[in-house]
Structures are given as structure tokens and as C-alpha cells.
Amino acid sequence: MVATQPFQRIVAAEIDGRCQTIRYRQNQFHRLQSGLVQNIEQINDAIAADSGNTPEEVRAEICLAFKEIRTHYASLDLKKDLEQEYRVANGKDNHDGKRGVGIVYIVPSSHTLFFSVVAALSAAIAAGNCVILELTKTTMALPGVLKKILPLTLDADTFAISEERPDTAFLNRTRIIAQSDPISPSNNSLSSPSSARTVAIVDRTANVSAAAEALVSARFAFGGRSTYSPDVVLVQEFAMKEFVEAIIQQSSKYLAGQNGDARQAAVNPRRTSSGASFLDAAFKDASARVIVSGSEWGVVEVHDRKSPLLQKKVSEKVLVLHPVTSLDDAIDFSTSMGTLAATYAFSTPAAAKYLTQFIDSYTSWINHVPIDMLIGPAYPINQPPSRETRYSTPSLQVPRPQFVTETSNTALVREIVTKYASKSHDALREALVPLPAIGQHNGFAVGFFEQGIITGGLITLFTFVASISTMGIYGYAAVRKWRA
């Protein structure tokens, strides 16, 4: 553990509230963007060397990272900030007053590290915080590049890099952004569900071709290492044949790319797992069928739900399929995995509503996979997600409201405790008045079971009437014949 001594300048700046000034934050953003732009080639080469991603994927990560900077910078509104600051001076309530949490400690994910760092850093700066970025010693190239660029770019009083984790006493005074594993103290952190599973469900009502295209891309892009890459695709058994055919077509097209087999031969130079790969295990599993495979990639269908292949999170270019008999079957199997990082539901809107309503998942997407979410960490749990940035500014701030006017409750209690007894009785009488009527009409709603009973009764009644009518016709004919 390191002592808190190296961060005394950070602590002093937090106490001074230096980052609360909007002009200071704007200046930091300009310095951050300028420093990264000046070293963009070095950053690009480091990302490519660490990840083994295609040039297009590296470019996408860089573009998305700079968009985070621009979006958070645009959220800084000097006019609005001054209006909020002087509300109290003008006799108004500052009911939504807030400030930065103070110090943000970032533990970035190794997956798409550049975006992961920039997304957290830009959000922390926009929220008005000092920042400490943890970059431990590693064989990766990008951390070394960032250690050279960022300290020379940002203010040393409000930004620092730590190669070792501080003790718990220091971490207790920070807001931790944990993009990989949870970090103690967990009650003061924004944690991404890096180990939670991601499930896709393809119903027979889905656009099978579109679902196959989206899921192949989500599984094979960025080395298959994203938290939001589907770990298993649950396919309605009647749609399995069509889906497998679409998957084979899409996977060969995706992995071949513009240079034929060049993309199939691409291997992650820094593969995190040692020993047998997921694909090796699939070939040895009796319940698994390798549908199609190439160098470091494959599509596998697993039938036994007790198979180890369905119990682990996948971090390779392997798409795992598993048949389900119904929507309820898909829900039951998904629920058995605990809270999911994400759910992809490919079906009609009504079926997707049913699936995502009953599957416990931090995030759900309907009939599409947001490919931008494959870059960087997952959304932090138990926080409203931002569709524009990975981390929202309010998640790194604390409320500090200021009130000038009193509420009706204040006036009520003051009147009760300071006025005459008759006033107290009047207030109590008013408080005990019955609540307004609900407004629901008399009668009852026809539910699923009631509808079944009514339908069954109508069928029985119709059958009974038809039988009586038939007997009457035959009886009438017999009587006429007898009389004749």
C-alpha cells in the first residue's frame, strides 16, 4: 500500500474547491483534448499493439473517446452555472444545487483501455472533481503512453496517476469508478458488472437474418472481450435451423472481411487466458456441436444445460447457441444465471416486453445490439444510464440544495404548534378527510383465466344448443313420417 503523502496536492485542491469553477473545468478539457491530439499516432499504435483489434476498431475506439470529451465539455454552461450560483442572492431556492464529490479514483478496464480512461476522466472533470487514475505496472503499451501524456497535460494539483492502490482510509474519502472488479469500499463506488453474463434471445417471431447479423458482430468485434458481447444466444427451437444458416453466412462474411481469410487468422497478441481455449473445450464436450470454426473463432451449439460451456463468461470470438422451447423457458434459464449485465431480445415488441420484464438484467435492448457499447466498460450498476456518455455527470456529484422559501408543511406545523387549540383541531380534521375516490367503474376486468372460462362456457353452450336443435329436427321429421 502507498501512503496518502503523494496525494496531498489533490487533497488540498479538493478542500479549496478548485475544480468547482466552471472556467477551470473548461480549461482542463482544452488541455486534455490538445494533449491527446498531439500524441494521437502514438496512442493509435499502442492500442493496436495491446488489443490486436483491426484498424477500423481502433479508430472507432479513438473517435468514441474524443466524442466523450466533446459531449461533457458541451454540458458546461457558464450562463446556467452563474444563474444557479446566485439564486440565493436573488431570493430564490437553489433546489437542485450540487457539487462534485471531491476526488474520483479511477480503476480502468483493460478492455479498450483508452476509451475506458477518457470516458471516466472526462465525466469526473465535468462534474467538478479532482482525479486519481490507477495505472499499475504492466506489459501493455498504452498505460506507459498515458503516463507520459496526462501528467504533462492536466493540472498536477487536481490530477495524479497512482501505480499502487492507496489504503482503505484514503479510498473512503473518494468516489471510486471500478470498471473491472468491485473495490472496497463498495458503497462509495460506481461499479460495472464485468463478471455478469450477457444473454441474447431469438424468438421465432424475430427477424432471424437481422438478429444473426447483429449477434455475430457483437460476439466477434473487439476480440469478443466486451462485457456486452453475448455469452449465450437462446434460440427458439423452431427457429434454430434458419438461425444457424444465417449465423454461418454472417460469420464467414464478417471474419473474412475485405482481405479474404486475413481476419480469420488474426489473433489477440495479449490473450488473457492461458491453457485450453473455449473452442478447445467445446470440441471435447459431448453435448456441444461446433457448427463452424476458424483460427481463434467459432460457433458452437450446446444442448446440455449442465455443460460447463453454459456456466462461464466468454471472452473469446466464440458464439454459443442453446435451444429453448418457449419464452418462459428462456426466462427461466436466464434467471438461473443471476442478474445479467444485459439482455438482447429479438422478437415482436409484445414478446420482447414480456421477456425483458421478467428477466433480471441491468440493461435490456430490443431488436438491436448497440455496437458502441462493446467499447469500454459496462454501465455502472444501480445508476440511471446515460445514452450520450458512459458516465453521467450527476453520478459523480452530490446534492447541495439551498432553500430560501418555506414549504406548506413548514407553515402547517408552525401553525399547529404556535396557534390556538382550535387551529390544531381544524388542521387535524382536514388531515383526516378521506382520500379522493379512485374513479374506477363498477364491475370487473376480464382477465386471462376469466376469458378462458367464458370461452369454454360459450363452446359448451353452443354444442348443447346445436345438439338439441339437431334432435328436434330429426324428431320432427320422424313424427311427420309416422303420421303420414
C-alpha positions in Angstrom: 0.0 0.0 0.0 1.1 3.6 -0.6 0.8 6.4 1.8 -1.5 9.3 1.2 1.5 11.7 1.1 1.8 11.7 -2.8 -1.8 13.0 -3.0 -1.5 15.9 -0.6 -1.8 18.4 -3.5 -5.0 16.6 -4.6 -6.5 16.8 -1.1 -5.6 20.5 -0.8 -7.2 21.2 -4.1 -10.3 19.4 -3.0 -10.5 21.4 0.2 -10.1 24.6 -1.8 -12.9 23.7 -4.2 -10.6 24.5 -7.1 -12.5 22.2 -9.6 -15.8 23.8 -8.8 -15.1 26.8 -11.1 -16.6 26.2 -14.5 -13.8 28.2 -16.3 -11.2 25.9 -14.6 -13.0 22.8 -15.9 -13.3 24.2 -19.4 -9.6 24.9 -19.4 -8.8 21.4 -18.3 -10.9 20.0 -21.1 -9.0 22.1 -23.7 -5.7 20.9 -22.3 -6.9 17.2 -22.2 -8.0 17.2 -25.8 -4.9 19.1 -27.1 -2.5 16.8 -25.3 -4.2 13.7 -26.7 -4.5 15.1 -30.2 -0.8 15.9 -30.3 0.1 12.3 -29.4 -2.7 10.6 -31.4 -0.3 8.4 -33.6 1.5 7.1 -30.5 -1.9 6.3 -28.9 -3.2 4.6 -32.0 -0.1 2.3 -32.3 -0.3 1.4 -28.6 -4.0 0.5 -28.8 -3.3 -1.7 -31.8 -0.4 -3.4 -30.2 -2.3 -4.2 -26.9 -5.6 -5.3 -28.4 -4.9 -6.9 -31.7 -8.0 -5.2 -33.0 -8.5 -4.2 -36.6 -7.5 -0.6 -37.7 -11.2 0.2 -38.0 -11.9 -1.0 -34.4 -9.0 1.0 -33.1 -10.3 4.1 -35.0 -13.8 3.6 -33.6 -12.4 3.5 -30.0 -10.5 6.7 -30.5 -13.4 8.5 -32.1 -15.8 7.5 -29.4 -13.3 8.6 -26.7 -13.0 12.1 -28.2 -16.7 12.3 -28.5 -17.0 11.7 -24.7 -14.7 14.7 -24.2 -16.7 16.9 -26.6 -20.1 15.9 -25.1 -19.0 16.5 -21.5 -17.4 19.8 -22.4 -20.6 20.9 -24.2 -22.5 20.3 -21.0 -20.6 23.1 -19.2 -22.9 26.1 -19.4 -21.4 29.2 -17.9 -24.7 31.2 -18.0 -26.7 28.4 -16.4 -24.0 27.9 -13.8 -24.0 31.6 -12.8 -27.8 31.6 -12.6 -27.7 28.7 -10.2 -24.9 30.2 -8.1 -26.7 33.5 -7.5 -30.2 32.1 -6.9 -30.0 32.5 -3.1 -28.6 36.1 -3.5 -31.7 36.8 -5.7 -34.1 35.4 -3.1 -34.7 32.1 -4.9 -34.4 28.4 -3.9 -31.4 26.5 -5.3 -33.3 23.2 -5.0 -31.1 21.4 -7.5 -27.8 22.7 -6.2 -24.9 20.2 -6.4 -21.1 20.0 -6.5 -18.5 17.4 -7.3 -17.9 14.6 -4.9 -14.3 15.8 -4.4 -11.9 13.2 -5.5 -12.6 10.5 -8.1 -10.4 7.4 -8.1 -10.5 5.6 -11.5 -9.6 1.9 -11.9 -9.9 1.4 -15.6 -10.7 -1.8 -17.5 -8.0 -3.3 -19.7 -10.6 -3.8 -22.4 -10.5 -0.8 -24.8 -8.3 1.0 -22.1 -8.1 4.3 -23.9 -11.8 4.8 -24.1 -12.3 3.5 -20.6 -9.9 6.0 -19.2 -11.1 9.0 -21.2 -14.8 8.3 -20.5 -14.3 8.2 -16.8 -11.8 11.1 -16.7 -13.9 13.5 -18.8 -17.0 12.8 -16.7 -15.1 13.4 -13.5 -13.7 16.7 -14.7 -17.1 17.9 -16.0 -18.6 17.1 -12.6 -16.0 19.3 -10.8 -13.7 16.7 -9.3 -10.0 16.1 -8.7 -8.9 12.8 -10.3 -6.5 10.0 -9.5 -6.0 7.4 -12.2 -4.7 4.0 -11.3 -2.3 2.6 -13.9 -0.3 -0.2 -12.5 2.9 -1.6 -14.0 2.1 -3.9 -16.9 3.5 -5.1 -20.2 0.8 -3.3 -22.1 2.0 -0.3 -24.2 -0.9 2.2 -23.7 -0.5 2.7 -19.9 3.1 3.8 -20.4 1.9 6.3 -23.1 -0.8 7.7 -20.9 1.7 8.1 -18.0 3.8 10.3 -20.2 0.9 12.4 -21.7 -1.6 13.0 -19.0 0.6 14.4 -16.2 2.1 16.9 -18.6 -1.3 17.8 -19.9 -3.5 18.2 -16.8 -3.0 20.4 -13.7 -0.8 18.5 -11.2 -2.8 20.0 -8.3 -6.0 18.2 -9.4 -4.8 15.2 -11.4 -2.4 12.4 -10.4 -1.6 8.8 -11.5 -1.1 6.0 -9.0 0.8 2.9 -9.7 -0.4 1.2 -6.5 -3.7 1.2 -4.7 -4.0 3.6 -1.7 -5.1 2.3 1.6 -8.7 2.0 2.6 -8.7 5.1 4.7 -7.8 7.2 1.7 -10.2 5.4 -0.6 -13.0 6.1 1.8 -12.8 9.8 1.0 -13.0 9.2 -2.8 -15.7 8.2 -5.3 -14.3 5.1 -6.9 -15.0 4.2 -10.6 -14.4 0.5 -10.7 -14.6 -0.7 -14.3 -13.4 -4.3 -13.6 -13.7 -6.0 -10.3 -15.6 -4.4 -7.3 -13.3 -2.5 -5.0 -13.7 -1.9 -1.3 -15.4 0.3 -0.1 -18.2 -0.8 -2.5 -20.8 1.6 -1.0 -18.8 4.6 -2.4 -18.2 3.4 -5.9 -19.6 3.2 -9.4 -19.0 -0.5 -10.3 -19.5 -2.0 -13.7 -20.8 -5.6 -13.9 -17.7 -7.0 -15.6 -18.3 -10.6 -14.5 -22.1 -10.7 -15.1 -23.4 -12.7 -18.1 -25.0 -11.2 -21.2 -27.8 -13.2 -22.9 -29.5 -12.9 -26.2 -32.9 -14.4 -27.0 -34.1 -15.1 -30.6 -37.8 -15.9 -30.7 -39.4 -17.5 -33.8 -41.2 -14.1 -34.3 -37.8 -12.3 -34.8 -36.2 -11.1 -38.0 -33.8 -14.0 -37.9 -31.3 -12.6 -40.5 -31.1 -9.3 -38.7 -30.6 -11.0 -35.4 -27.8 -13.2 -36.7 -26.0 -10.2 -38.2 -26.2 -8.2 -35.0 -25.2 -11.0 -32.7 -22.2 -12.2 -34.9 -20.9 -8.7 -34.9 -21.4 -8.3 -31.1 -19.6 -11.6 -30.4 -16.7 -11.2 -32.8 -16.0 -7.4 -32.6 -13.2 -6.1 -30.4 -11.8 -9.6 -29.7 -15.1 -10.8 -28.1 -13.9 -9.3 -24.8 -16.7 -6.8 -24.1 -19.0 -7.3 -21.2 -21.9 -6.8 -23.6 -20.8 -9.5 -26.0 -23.5 -12.2 -25.8 -22.2 -15.1 -23.7 -25.1 -17.4 -24.9 -27.8 -17.0 -27.5 -31.1 -18.7 -26.6 -32.9 -19.7 -29.8 -36.5 -20.9 -30.0 -36.1 -24.4 -31.3 -38.4 -23.9 -34.3 -36.2 -21.1 -35.5 -32.9 -22.8 -34.8 -32.3 -24.2 -38.3 -32.9 -20.9 -40.0 -30.9 -19.1 -37.4 -27.9 -21.4 -37.8 -27.9 -21.0 -41.5 -28.0 -17.2 -41.1 -25.2 -17.4 -38.5 -22.9 -19.4 -40.8 -23.4 -16.9 -43.6 -22.8 -13.8 -41.4 -19.8 -15.3 -39.5 -17.9 -16.2 -42.7 -18.7 -12.8 -44.2 -17.7 -10.9 -41.1 -14.5 -12.7 -40.4 -13.3 -12.8 -44.0 -13.6 -9.0 -44.4 -12.0 -7.3 -47.3 -8.9 -9.4 -47.3 -10.3 -12.9 -47.5 -9.0 -15.1 -44.7 -6.8 -12.4 -43.2 -9.3 -11.5 -40.4 -9.8 -15.2 -39.5 -6.1 -15.5 -38.8 -5.9 -12.5 -36.6 -5.0 -13.5 -33.0 -5.0 -11.3 -29.9 -1.3 -10.9 -29.1 -2.2 -10.4 -25.4 -4.7 -13.2 -24.8 -5.6 -13.1 -21.2 -6.4 -16.8 -20.7 -3.6 -19.4 -20.6 -4.1 -23.1 -21.4 -7.0 -24.5 -23.4 -9.3 -22.0 -25.1 -13.1 -22.0 -25.0 -13.2 -23.5 -28.5 -10.8 -26.4 -27.4 -13.2 -27.2 -24.6 -16.2 -27.1 -27.0 -14.5 -29.8 -29.2 -14.2 -32.0 -26.1 -17.7 -31.5 -24.8 -20.0 -34.4 -25.7 -23.1 -32.1 -25.5 -21.6 -29.5 -27.8 -21.6 -29.3 -31.6 -19.1 -27.0 -33.3 -21.1 -25.7 -36.2 -18.3 -23.7 -37.9 -14.9 -22.6 -36.8 -11.7 -20.9 -37.9 -8.5 -19.7 -36.4 -9.4 -18.4 -32.9 -13.2 -18.2 -33.6 -16.2 -20.5 -33.8 -19.9 -21.0 -33.5 -21.0 -23.7 -31.0 -24.4 -25.2 -30.2 -24.7 -26.6 -26.7 -27.6 -28.9 -25.7 -26.9 -29.9 -22.1 -27.7 -27.1 -19.7 -25.3 -28.5 -17.1 -22.4 -28.2 -19.6 -19.5 -26.0 -18.3 -19.7 -24.1 -21.5 -23.0 -22.6 -20.4 -21.7 -21.7 -16.9 -18.9 -19.3 -17.8 -18.5 -15.8 -19.3 -17.0 -15.9 -22.7 -14.0 -13.7 -23.6 -13.2 -15.1 -27.0 -14.6 -15.0 -30.5 -16.9 -17.9 -29.8 -20.7 -17.6 -30.3 -22.6 -20.1 -28.1 -26.1 -21.2 -29.1 -28.6 -23.1 -27.0 -32.2 -24.1 -27.9 -35.2 -23.1 -25.8 -38.8 -24.4 -26.1 -40.7 -21.1 -25.3 -40.4 -17.6 -24.0 -41.0 -18.9 -20.4 -38.2 -21.5 -20.9 -35.8 -18.7 -22.0 -36.9 -16.6 -18.9 -36.3 -19.5 -16.5 -32.9 -20.3 -17.9 -31.8 -16.6 -18.0 -33.0 -16.1 -14.4 -30.9 -19.1 -13.2 -27.8 -17.1 -14.2 -28.5 -14.3 -11.7 -28.7 -10.6 -12.6 -27.5 -10.2 -16.1 -25.2 -7.5 -17.4 -27.5 -7.1 -20.5 -30.3 -8.8 -22.4 -30.9 -8.7 -26.1 -34.4 -9.6 -27.1 -35.1 -10.3 -30.8 -38.9 -10.8 -31.3 -42.1 -8.9 -31.7 -42.5 -5.9 -29.4 -45.1 -7.7 -27.3 -42.8 -10.7 -26.8 -39.8 -8.5 -26.1 -41.8 -6.6 -23.4 -42.6 -10.0 -21.8 -39.0 -11.2 -21.9 -37.3 -8.0 -20.6 -40.0 -7.5 -17.9 -39.3 -10.9 -16.2 -35.6 -11.3 -16.9 -33.5 -9.6 -14.2 -31.0 -7.6 -16.2 -29.2 -4.3 -15.6 -29.9 -3.3 -19.2 -32.1 -4.6 -22.0 -32.0 -3.8 -25.7 -34.8 -4.7 -28.1 -34.1 -6.0 -31.6 -30.7 -4.4 -31.9 -27.2 -4.5 -30.3 -25.7 -1.0 -29.7 -22.2 -1.7 -31.1 -20.8 1.4 -29.4 -21.5 -0.3 -26.1 -19.0 -3.0 -27.0 -16.3 -0.4 -26.4 -15.3 0.4 -22.8 -16.9 -0.7 -19.5 -20.5 -1.6 -18.9 -22.8 1.0 -17.4 -22.3 1.2 -13.7 -25.0 -0.8 -11.8 -27.9 0.9 -9.9 -27.3 4.2 -11.8 -29.6 5.6 -14.5 -27.7 5.1 -17.7 -26.7 8.0 -20.0 -27.4 7.4 -23.6 -24.9 10.1 -24.7 -21.9 9.3 -22.4 -20.7 6.2 -20.5 -20.8 8.1 -17.1 -23.3 10.8 -16.3 -22.1 13.9 -14.6 -24.7 13.7 -11.7 -23.4 10.3 -10.8 -20.1 12.0 -9.8 -21.8 14.8 -7.8 -23.5 15.2 -4.5 -26.7 17.3 -3.9 -26.2 20.5 -2.0 -29.6 22.3 -2.2 -30.2 25.8 -0.7 -33.7 26.9 0.3 -34.9 30.4 0.8 -38.7 29.9 0.8 -40.6 27.8 3.3 -42.9 25.0 2.3 -46.6 24.5 3.1 -45.5 21.8 5.6 -43.4 24.3 7.5 -46.3 26.7 7.7 -48.7 23.9 8.8 -46.5 22.6 11.6 -45.7 26.2 12.8 -49.5 27.0 12.9 -50.3 23.8 14.8 -47.6 24.2 17.5 -47.8 28.0 17.9 -51.5 28.9 17.4 -54.7 28.3 19.4 -56.0 24.8 20.1 -58.9 25.4 17.7 -56.4 25.8 14.8 -54.8 22.5 15.7 -58.2 20.8 15.7 -59.1 22.3 12.3 -55.8 21.1 10.9 -56.3 17.6 12.3 -59.9 17.5 10.9 -58.6 18.5 7.5 -55.8 15.8 7.6 -58.4 13.1 8.4 -60.6 13.8 5.4 -61.0 10.7 3.3 -58.8 10.4 0.2 -60.4 11.2 -3.2 -62.2 8.4 -4.9 -60.2 6.1 -7.2 -62.6 6.7 -10.1 -62.7 3.1 -11.2 -66.0 2.0 -12.7 -68.0 -0.8 -11.1 -67.6 -4.3 -12.5 -64.6 -6.4 -13.0 -61.9 -6.8 -15.7 -61.9 -9.9 -17.8 -58.5 -11.5 -17.2 -56.8 -14.4 -18.8 -58.5 -17.1 -16.7 -61.9 -15.4 -16.8 -61.6 -15.2 -20.6 -60.9 -19.0 -20.7 -63.9 -19.8 -18.6 -66.2 -17.6 -20.7 -64.8 -19.1 -23.9 -65.2 -22.6 -22.6 -68.8 -21.9 -21.5 -69.7 -20.4 -24.8 -68.4 -23.5 -26.6 -70.3 -25.8 -24.3 -73.5 -23.8 -24.7 -73.1 -23.7 -28.5 -72.6 -27.5 -28.5 -75.6 -28.1 -26.3 -77.9 -25.8 -28.4 -76.7 -27.5 -31.6 -77.4 -31.0 -30.2 -80.9 -30.0 -29.1 -81.6 -28.4 -32.5 -80.4 -31.5 -34.3 -82.5 -33.8 -32.2 -85.5 -31.6 -32.7 -85.1 -31.6 -36.5 -84.8 -35.4 -36.5 -87.7 -35.8 -34.1 -90.0 -33.5 -36.2 -89.1 -35.5 -39.3 -89.9 -38.8 -37.6 -93.3 -37.6 -36.3 -94.3 -36.4 -39.8 -93.3 -39.7 -41.3 -95.3 -41.6 -38.7 -98.4 -39.5 -39.2 -98.1 -40.0 -43.0 
